[in-house]
Structures are given as structure tokens and as C-alpha cells.
Amino acid sequence: MTSITTLAVVGHPIGHSLSPVLHRAAYQALGLDWKYEAVDVQPGELTNFIDSADVTLRGLSVTMPHKTAALEIADHFDLIAEQTQSVNTLMFDYSSGLRVTHGFNTDVSGIVHACHDVGVQSARHVAVVGSGATASSAVVGAAELGAEHVSVIARTPQNAFKLEQVGQRAGVSVSVTPLSQIQTVSPVDLAISTLPGEVEQSLNQLSRVPHAALLDVAYSPWPSRRGTEWASLGGEVISGLRMLAHQALIQVRIFVLGNPFEKLPNEETVKTAMFEAVSL
């Protein structure tokens, strides 16, 4: 009897996650009888969780607060994970008789494609709000959109200076501004908020060019207060759910084919099923 393949999204908290909805839709569309669950893993417990799993566990989607720990766990990781120092996808290979762990970052691709969906093909000056692991992906995403400069706006600036090094690796200049001085940042044509959904931080004082876009990575609750405020001033607002769906599609490629760049069989059908599952 063949053991069923299992996958999971791990984080804390995790109850709000729509990753199971997205992934289950993908595997159903692919005709794969794979199991995908959401598992609450406490901070510092990711290694123990993985060590307690059996060989049916093919991979994990990794969300906060485990993205840095996932990088440390990975035996090998891709270039984007190296640039960002953040891993949101782990795939396990048992072919050698031992577990070999591969780490990937699909958040950057999710950010870029979410922006492309609403016509944001490029941006010169990008503000990244927040200083955590997702902020490092936002900096690299800004670089891929052609940014000349990224202004990181952080409640705790000393936690954000590491993002200057992320920018150096990605080829974009980065400066750090305290959130209390947000009004001093030069006008931006794209803002990426990586703040948790429960943090109701207004971005009204951020100077922006007309019709500048905001990608709010948080999607629960939606619409977010900052997104509603941004739209009321004439800006384009991009839901983090769109980013989540795009990065999940790359994760499915990794879990099914082992390659983030190789397209799935009938990928457009799979993508449509995933997006429809979360009403995009």
C-alpha cells in the first residue's frame, strides 16, 4: 500500500491561513491525492516538528515566525533565499536514505507577480514598511521591479539595518527611516506593507506620487484599514491574497516537480483553480 504524500503550512498563529485552500485546489486540479494541512508550530519548535515527521512529509510552506529558522534548517537553498536570508518553502528528499532539506523563497515572485496583475510593471522609489523576513523579500522584489531606491520604514530601526545588506546583494540602495519620521520620506510610486494584519498602522503620512500603489501583504482582515485609507486618496491597492496565491503556485511547482521555474502540466488550469478557490 502506497503512503499518501503529505504537505503542510507551518506558522504561529496559523488559523487564518488560506494556503490549504490554495494548495488543495492545485492538487485536485492535478489529479494528485495529496494531503495539505495547516499546523500551528510554536516559535523555536520548527526543527522538532520536522524531526518528528515521517518520510511521507514532502514539504512545508513556512510562514511567520519561522522563515529565518527555515533558512538555518535547509541543507541547500536557492539564490533568492540567499539574497533575502529568508526561506518560506522547504522540500524534503529521502532518496539517499537520509533526509536532505532544500530551501526556497517564493515570496519575491509572489510580490512581483501581484504587482504585475494590476499593471505595476516597474517602480523607481519603493517604500517597504516593516523589518521582518517578509520585508527582505519586499526589498528584493522592489529590485526586480527596477527600483532605484528602497526606503525601509520601521518601528524599530535597529532591526532594519540588515535590509541594507539585502539591498546590496540585490543591487538596490536602501535607507532606513523610523516610522515616527515617515513624513520625511521622498514621494514613492509603490509601497509594500509587511506589517501583520492586526497592526492598524496608517500610512497616510507617506508622501506618494499620484495613483501610487500599495501592496498590503496582510490579507486578514481584508480590506485592511491602511488599504482602505490608501484607496480613499486615489491610490491602487493590491491585496496580500494575490501575493499569497502567486507564491503558492511556485510552491506547487517545487513540491510536484522539484523546480520553481518548470511549469506544471496544464498550469493555467491549475492557476485558475487556485485563484477561484480564494475568489481572486
C-alpha positions as CSV (number, residue, x, y, z in Angstrom):
1,M,0.0,0.0,0.0
2,T,1.4,3.4,-1.0
3,S,1.6,6.0,1.7
4,I,-0.1,9.2,1.0
5,T,2.0,12.3,0.3
6,T,1.6,15.0,3.0
7,L,2.4,18.7,3.0
8,A,1.6,21.5,5.5
9,V,1.9,25.2,6.1
10,V,3.5,25.9,9.5
11,G,3.4,29.1,11.5
12,H,2.1,30.8,14.6
13,P,-0.6,31.8,14.6
14,I,-1.9,29.8,11.6
15,G,-5.7,29.6,11.8
16,H,-6.2,32.5,9.3
17,S,-4.0,30.9,6.6
18,L,-5.6,30.3,3.2
19,S,-2.6,28.2,2.0
20,P,-4.6,24.9,2.5
21,V,-7.4,26.2,0.3
22,L,-4.9,27.2,-2.5
23,H,-2.8,24.0,-2.4
24,R,-5.7,21.6,-2.1
25,A,-7.3,23.3,-5.2
26,A,-4.0,22.8,-7.1
27,Y,-3.5,19.2,-6.2
28,Q,-7.1,18.4,-7.1
29,A,-6.7,20.1,-10.5
30,L,-3.5,18.0,-11.0
31,G,-5.3,14.8,-10.0
32,L,-3.0,14.2,-7.0
33,D,-4.3,12.6,-3.9
34,W,-2.1,14.7,-1.6
35,K,-2.9,15.9,1.9
36,Y,-2.2,19.5,2.9
37,E,-2.9,20.9,6.4
38,A,-2.2,23.9,8.5
39,V,-0.2,23.2,11.6
40,D,0.5,25.6,14.4
41,V,4.1,25.4,15.3
42,Q,5.4,27.4,18.3
43,P,8.4,29.7,17.9
44,G,11.6,27.7,18.2
45,E,9.9,24.4,17.5
46,L,10.3,24.1,13.7
47,T,13.2,21.7,13.9
48,N,11.4,19.5,16.4
49,F,8.3,19.4,14.2
50,I,10.3,18.3,11.2
51,D,12.3,15.7,13.2
52,S,9.1,14.2,14.4
53,A,7.7,13.8,10.9
54,D,8.0,10.6,8.8
55,V,9.0,10.2,5.2
56,T,5.5,10.9,3.8
57,L,6.1,14.6,4.5
58,R,7.2,16.0,1.2
59,G,7.4,19.7,2.0
60,L,6.4,22.7,4.1
61,S,5.1,26.2,3.3
62,V,6.7,28.3,6.0
63,T,5.2,31.5,7.4
64,M,6.0,33.7,10.4
65,P,7.8,33.4,12.7
66,H,9.8,30.5,11.1
67,K,11.3,31.9,7.9
68,T,14.7,32.6,9.3
69,A,14.8,29.2,11.2
70,A,13.9,27.5,7.9
71,L,17.0,29.0,6.3
72,E,19.1,27.6,9.1
73,I,17.5,24.1,8.7
74,A,18.0,23.9,4.9
75,D,20.9,21.9,3.6
76,H,20.7,23.7,0.3
77,F,18.8,26.9,-0.7
78,D,18.2,28.8,-3.8
79,L,19.6,32.2,-4.9
80,I,16.6,34.2,-3.8
81,A,16.7,32.6,-0.3
82,E,20.4,33.5,-0.2
83,Q,19.7,37.1,-1.2
84,T,16.9,37.6,1.3
85,Q,18.2,35.3,4.0
86,S,14.6,34.1,4.3
87,V,13.0,30.7,3.4
88,N,9.3,30.2,3.0
89,T,9.4,26.8,1.3
90,L,11.1,23.5,2.4
91,M,11.2,20.4,0.3
92,F,12.5,17.1,1.7
93,D,14.4,14.5,-0.4
94,Y,14.8,11.0,1.1
95,S,16.3,9.3,-2.0
96,S,19.7,8.9,-0.4
97,G,18.3,7.2,2.7
98,L,18.7,10.4,4.7
99,R,16.5,13.5,4.7
100,V,18.1,16.3,2.6
101,T,16.3,19.6,3.0
102,H,16.0,22.1,0.2
103,G,15.0,25.7,0.9
104,F,13.4,28.2,-1.4
105,N,12.0,31.7,-1.3
106,T,8.8,32.1,-3.4
107,D,7.7,35.4,-1.7
108,V,9.7,37.6,-4.0
109,S,8.0,36.0,-7.1
110,G,4.6,36.5,-5.3
111,I,5.3,40.2,-4.8
112,V,6.4,40.9,-8.3
113,H,3.5,39.0,-10.0
114,A,0.9,40.5,-7.7
115,C,2.2,43.9,-8.8
116,H,2.1,42.9,-12.4
117,D,-1.5,41.8,-12.1
118,V,-2.6,45.4,-11.5
119,G,-0.4,46.9,-14.1
120,V,2.6,47.9,-11.9
121,Q,5.4,46.7,-14.1
122,S,8.1,48.9,-12.6
123,A,8.7,51.3,-9.7
124,R,11.5,53.8,-9.1
125,H,11.1,54.6,-5.4
126,V,9.6,51.9,-3.2
127,A,8.7,52.2,0.5
128,V,8.9,48.9,2.5
129,V,7.0,49.2,5.8
130,G,8.3,46.7,8.4
131,S,11.6,45.0,9.1
132,G,11.0,41.3,9.3
133,A,11.7,38.3,7.0
134,T,8.9,39.4,4.5
135,A,10.5,42.9,4.4
136,S,13.7,41.3,3.0
137,S,11.6,39.7,0.2
138,A,10.0,43.1,-0.4
139,V,13.4,44.7,-0.9
140,V,14.4,42.1,-3.4
141,G,11.0,42.3,-5.1
142,A,11.5,46.1,-5.4
143,A,14.8,45.5,-7.1
144,E,13.2,43.1,-9.5
145,L,10.7,45.8,-10.4
146,G,13.6,48.1,-11.3
147,A,13.6,50.3,-8.2
148,E,16.4,52.8,-7.9
149,H,16.0,53.2,-4.2
150,V,14.1,51.5,-1.3
151,S,13.1,53.4,1.8
152,V,12.6,50.9,4.7
153,I,10.2,52.4,7.3
154,A,10.5,50.6,10.6
155,R,9.0,50.9,14.1
156,T,12.4,49.6,15.4
157,P,15.0,50.9,13.0
158,Q,17.9,49.0,14.6
159,N,16.2,45.8,13.4
160,A,16.0,47.1,9.9
161,F,19.6,47.9,9.0
162,K,20.2,44.3,7.9
163,L,18.0,45.2,5.0
164,E,20.7,47.5,3.7
165,Q,22.8,44.4,3.1
166,V,19.8,42.7,1.4
167,G,19.7,45.6,-0.9
168,Q,23.4,45.4,-1.6
169,R,23.1,41.8,-2.6
170,A,20.1,42.6,-4.8
171,G,21.7,45.7,-6.4
172,V,19.4,48.4,-5.0
173,S,20.2,51.2,-2.5
174,V,18.3,51.0,0.8
175,S,17.9,53.6,3.6
176,V,16.1,53.2,6.9
177,T,13.7,55.7,8.3
178,P,11.9,55.4,11.8
179,L,8.1,55.1,11.5
180,S,7.8,58.2,13.6
181,Q,9.5,60.1,10.7
182,I,7.5,58.6,7.8
183,Q,6.5,62.1,6.6
184,T,10.2,62.8,5.7
185,V,10.4,60.0,3.1
186,S,10.5,61.2,-0.5
187,P,7.4,60.5,-2.6
188,V,7.1,56.8,-3.6
189,D,5.4,55.2,-6.5
190,L,4.9,51.9,-4.7
191,A,4.6,51.0,-1.0
192,I,4.8,47.4,0.3
193,S,3.5,46.9,3.8
194,T,4.7,43.8,5.6
195,L,3.0,44.6,8.9
196,P,0.7,42.0,10.4
197,G,-3.0,42.4,9.8
198,E,-3.7,43.2,13.4
199,V,-1.4,46.2,13.3
200,E,-3.6,49.1,12.2
201,Q,-0.8,51.4,11.2
202,S,-1.9,54.2,9.0
203,L,0.3,55.2,6.0
204,N,-1.5,58.5,5.4
205,Q,1.6,60.5,6.2
206,L,3.7,58.7,3.5
207,S,4.2,61.0,0.5
208,R,3.4,59.4,-2.8
209,V,3.1,60.2,-6.5
210,P,-0.4,60.3,-7.9
211,H,-2.0,56.9,-8.2
212,A,0.8,55.2,-6.4
213,A,0.2,51.5,-5.5
214,L,0.1,49.8,-2.1
215,L,0.7,46.1,-1.7
216,D,-0.6,45.1,1.7
217,V,1.0,41.7,2.4
218,A,-1.5,41.1,5.2
219,Y,-4.9,39.8,3.9
220,S,-6.7,39.0,7.1
221,P,-8.8,41.0,7.8
222,W,-9.5,42.4,4.3
223,P,-9.9,45.1,3.2
224,S,-7.3,46.4,5.7
225,R,-7.7,49.8,7.3
226,R,-4.5,51.0,5.7
227,G,-5.6,49.7,2.3
228,T,-9.0,51.5,2.6
229,E,-7.3,54.7,3.6
230,W,-4.8,54.4,0.7
231,A,-7.6,53.9,-1.8
232,S,-9.6,56.8,-0.5
233,L,-6.7,59.1,-1.6
234,G,-6.7,57.7,-5.1
235,G,-4.1,55.0,-4.8
236,E,-4.2,51.4,-6.2
237,V,-4.4,48.8,-3.5
238,I,-3.1,45.2,-4.0
239,S,-4.3,42.5,-1.6
240,G,-1.7,40.3,0.0
241,L,-4.0,37.4,-1.0
242,R,-2.9,37.9,-4.6
243,M,0.7,37.7,-3.5
244,L,-0.1,34.6,-1.5
245,A,-1.7,32.9,-4.5
246,H,1.2,33.6,-6.8
247,Q,3.8,32.4,-4.4
248,A,1.7,29.3,-3.7
249,L,1.7,28.4,-7.4
250,I,5.6,28.4,-7.4
251,Q,5.5,26.3,-4.2
252,V,3.3,23.8,-6.1
253,R,5.9,23.6,-8.9
254,I,8.5,22.9,-6.2
255,F,6.5,20.2,-4.5
256,V,5.4,18.5,-7.7
257,L,8.4,19.0,-10.0
258,G,11.2,20.0,-7.7
259,N,11.9,23.1,-9.7
260,P,10.4,26.6,-9.2
261,F,11.0,27.5,-12.8
262,E,9.4,24.5,-14.5
263,K,5.8,24.9,-15.4
264,L,3.2,22.4,-14.2
265,P,1.2,20.3,-16.6
266,N,-1.8,22.4,-17.7
267,E,-0.5,25.2,-15.4
268,E,-3.1,27.8,-16.5
269,T,-5.9,25.4,-15.4
270,V,-4.2,24.8,-12.1
271,K,-3.7,28.6,-11.6
272,T,-7.3,29.3,-12.4
273,A,-8.5,26.7,-9.9
274,M,-6.3,28.1,-7.2
275,F,-7.3,31.7,-7.8
276,E,-11.0,30.8,-8.0
277,A,-10.7,28.9,-4.7
278,V,-9.9,32.2,-2.9
279,S,-12.2,34.4,-5.0
280,L,-9.5,36.2,-7.0
